[in-house]
């Protein structure tokens, strides 16, 4: 699980990222990325009921994404605010498949 300092928790923060962030997409999720002038890296995960009606499935997706981000935290730039907007295609995917997709995003943003 991500440390508390690395999680976006308030509606105000989510709203700010939604308003000012840049959206990009991958097959499993969309990303809202926003850059701030500080040293923190913060992440949020949105998994709606459209993805799955079962809370167990939605929470599992959140845990998988959170763990992948925690393991790769050093690869993200300082001041990054990133919100994952999951798509239905992520259901049933294994952790390594999702991690490959996140790494593709990181590589494409380095260029």
Buried (B, 14 or more C-beta within 10 A) or exposed (E): EBEEEBBBEEEEBBEBBBEEBEEEEBEBBBBBBBBBEEEEBBBBBBBEEEBBEEEEBBEBBBEBBBBBBEEEBEBBEEBBBBBBBBBEEBBEBEEEEBBBBBEEBEEEBEE
